[in-house]
């Protein structure tokens, strides 16, 4: 039963991460990771606590927990997993949701060759997911768990906020496939690649670009955090999927 199972969500205090936490809250114990905004994390914990449990027996305490950690630092990732295990006693699902980019003009070659952007994108879009699996692998293996990373449609089709973001998101997808091979048969590893979502981050794109992104979809709308979070939960619960990248883009890449 999932009654006592534990899910860890990085970058889990806002946007997609927060919605994923809401999707798991009824029948999982949830640990959210945040980088800086403790007040926002606390607010989400209170909201999650108001969501009724659907399990027949009371979940062990604590039901929800927040951990501050910069997942761009390997030792912090290790501490994040250690605190999750010491607080919750187990770990069954990891949602590796962190990432980084800088808004640029994708077609401006000079804008796409800033070395600092490449380095930071590689850390937050590739290495952090590797570090997280390394730290959580033993627990996930013991519990035959699931590891899901949040990539992007920019990793499937060139485009998005920047060239280094697009390239490292493609690397992230391939990393998940590689980990699915290495960590089988006990751990299932998948990724999701959403299109542009109107989160706090998505709203930073100029309105003209958001309109163009909408018009470029087959469904003439952008994916919602609710749709993506529900898909993440489905992947976590599925016993028959590994090594897959699920594109949720309203038909942009068709």
Buried (B, 14 or more C-beta within 10 A) or exposed (E): EBBBBBBBBBBBBBBBBBBBBBBBBBBBBBBBBBBEEEEBBEBBBEBBEEBEBEBEEEBEEBBBBBBBBBBBBBEBBBBBBEBBBEEBEBBBBBBBBBBBBBBBEBEEEEBBEBEEBBEBBBBBBBBBBBBBBBBBBEBBEEBEBBBBBBBBBBBBBEBBBBBBBBBBBBBBBBBBBEBBEEBEEEBBBBBBBBBBBBBEBBEEBEEEBBEEBBEBBEEEEBBBBEBBBBBBBBBBBEEEBBBBBBBBBBBBBE
